[in-house]
């Protein structure tokens, strides 16, 4: 008997409510980078590369990570239920942030990639890029709007 994904999500939320850590992400697993670092990353597709660049401040990152955590946790649970797998944890990702301007709006592009992609290869996640496509929940791309403190776009690294 196959259990519907919505039922699995509800059960996961009930049984794993205490599994959510207090802090969104471990220290030293996110870094501000230039936009060109994200251009070759395997974090999925951004809807646009923007028409300008800027540098986010450290003060932008705290609210960003809180908003990202709130968006990422249910997405991971939904993905795991859909594919009948164990969900990755938010702490399983390295995150790189770059400021982009899209249609006059200052956004922060977020590239999230599974820590294992870099750790297993001994590569520096801050500057390196893995040639890894169609990785599903192993990677994600997102936009964060610091003016509204909302994740305006989120997608796992699926191709097609």
N, C-alpha and C positions, 0 to 999 in steps of 0.2 A: 504494500500500500504506500502510495506516495503522499507525503504531507505537503499541503500548499505552503508556498514561501511566506505568505502573510502570517500563517499560523506559527511557522518556525521563528519568524521575527518577533512575534509576541512572546513566545516561550523564551527566546534568547534574552529579551529585554527584562522579563520577570526573573529568570534564573541568574542573569549576569549583571543585574543592577549594581551589585557590590564589586564587580570586576573592573569597573571604570576607575582608573587612578585619579588621585586628587590633582596632580599637575598634568597639564596637557601633554607635554613632551619632555623627555630627559634633557638635561643641560648639554650644551655643545653638540646638538644634532641638527641645528638650523643655522644658516649663514646668509648674509646679504651678499649678492654677487652682481656682476654686470650682466646686462641682457644677453650679450654674446655667449656667455657660459651656458645659458639655457637653450640657445639655438640648436645645439647638437645633442641635447639631453634626450634620454629615452622616457621622459615622464609623460608622454602622450602628446596630444595635439592642443595647441592654443588656438582659439577661434581666429585670432589675429596676432601679429607680432607687434602691433602698436605703431604709432607714428612719431614716437619720441621716447626718450629715456630719462629717468631721474633716479636719485639714490634715496631709498627709504631710510628713515632714522631707526635707531634702536627702540624708540618709544612707539613706533608703528608695529613692532613685532609682537609685543605682549597681547594686545587686542586681536591681532591677526591670528595668533596661535590659538587663542580661546575660540574664535569663530571657526577656525579650521577644525579644531577638535570636535566641536558640536556638529559639524557637517560630515566629518570623516567617520566617526563611530557608527552612525546608522548606515552609512554607505557600505562600510566593511561588513556589517551584519547582514545587510540585504544581499551583497555579493556572495557571501558565504552560504546563505540560505539558497540562493538561486543555483549555485554550482555544487551544493551539498558538500562543502569543505569546511575546515576549521578557519575561522576568520583571522586575518592578520591583526595585530594590535597597532594602535597609533604610534606606539614607541618603536615599531619596527621600521620606521621611515627616517631617512635623512631628508632634510628640506632645504632647498635653495630659494631665495627670494630676490626678485629683481623689479625695480620700478619701471613701469611702462606707461605711456600716455596713449589712450585709445579714444578717438573721437573727442579729444579735449579733456577727458577724465583721467586723473592720475590713479592708476591701479597698481597693485603689486602682483606680479606673476609668481606663482608658487609651483615649484617642481618637487614632487615627492617621489623618492625612489627607495625601494626596499634596501635596508642596510646590508642584507646578505649579498646583494649584487656587487657591492664594493668590498665588503669585508672578506668574502671568499676569494677575491682576486687580489687583495692587498693594494687596492687603488685608493687614491685620495678623492673622496666624494666631493670635496669643496671645489675642485678644479677639473676633475676628470669627467669623462662621459663614457657610458657603457653603450655599445651598439646592441640594444636589446629592444625588440619590437614585439607587439602583441603580448605584453606581459600581464594583461589583466590588472588585478589589484596589486601587482608588484610595483606599479608606478601610477602616479596621477598628476594631472595638471589642474590648476585652479587660478582664478583671479579673486583678489580681495580689494574692496573699495575702502580705503582708510577714512573717507569722509562719512560713510554710513556704517562702517565696521561690519560689513556683510560680505560673505563669499558670494560673488555674483555669477561664477561659473565653476563647475567641478566636473571632472571626467577621469575615470580610470584609464589606463593605457591600452585599451583594446583597439585593435585595428579593424576597420571595416564595419 
